[in-house]
């Protein structure tokens, strides 16, 4: 091979296809390159390829799902989209108000239907009651239970004859339409009557029994020689006779052979014993009792306070209570001892002092407890 002449240059190698060294590629090469599709390079082994997620535009009324949470977070719960025609749950946020109104309308219609059905039942019951009422009126005003046998019981101060005069019963009175209040009002015209007991015995018997006031005191007014009964409701009842017959034990009896007649204050004392009451003496002459009227004398009312305030055991020892004035009230005991009481304050305390002195001091003749904190007494000198 002939040797290269010195200083000559070796021609350069032909560039490879696709190479852009020294200029642009030819048109043929460009066309070939454009016709070949691009190939996504294969990921490395073990790498998870990323998949593009399409994001379509949500339809009207559909809920948009939340984007996925970061790797490592708990898996999100998918929300189900609800269409506008779906039935909402009552009481929850986001419920359809139109659907709620429709449900309420349905409930109201059902309730109205139920009420209408009950209304028919109630109407039937009312009609039956109306028929029964008419029947009851007919029976009441008929002669089936007419009060044809009227029995009036007398009492100590209200005789049967007097009661008949005070009771005015209509002709058509039956055991059903009898008016006990009307009977009581008529009988209370007698001041001894405090109430009336009306009993029905079918088919035709009516039993009427007056109830008398309880006498708690007999007020003897010496200026008029009158003994007035006073009821437990502080009412003047009626004057009593101051001439009474008693037996050997002093008990009031009807006139009979061997009876003893008492008059004046002795008769009043016997009457008080007869009624289990207390005799009030020395009543002022200006006291003017009226049957059925309340006691308004201050001194007499104070005396009645002592009658109620004393124990029954102590009252059993009291012969009478003198009531000339409130400040001068005193009690005379059966054993002859006089107890100055004064006004009707501290009644229980005054009784305790008197009882203690009577049990501990001999020969006591007088006790003054007008001021219970500073009481005094006198006793008979011992020989």
Secondary structure, 3 states (H helix, E strand, C coil): CCCCCCCCCCCCCCCCCCCCCCCCCCHHHHHHHHHCCCCCCCCCCCCCCCCCCCCCCCCCCCCCCCCCCCCCCCCCCCCCCCCCCCCCCCCCCCCCHHHHHHHHHHHHHHHHHHHHHHHHHHHHHHHHHHHHHHHHHHHHCCCCCECCEEEEECCCCCCHHHHHHHCCCCCCCECCCCCHHHHHHHHCCCCCEEEEEEEEECCCEEEEEEEECCEEEEEEECCCCEEEEEECCCEEEEEECCEEEECCCCCEECCCCCCEEEEHHHHHHHHHHHHCCEEEECCCCCCCCCCCCECCCHHHHHHHHHHHHCCHHHHCCEEEEECCCCCCCEEEECCCCEEECCCCCCHHHHHHHHHHHHHHCCCEEEEECCCHHHCEEEECCCC
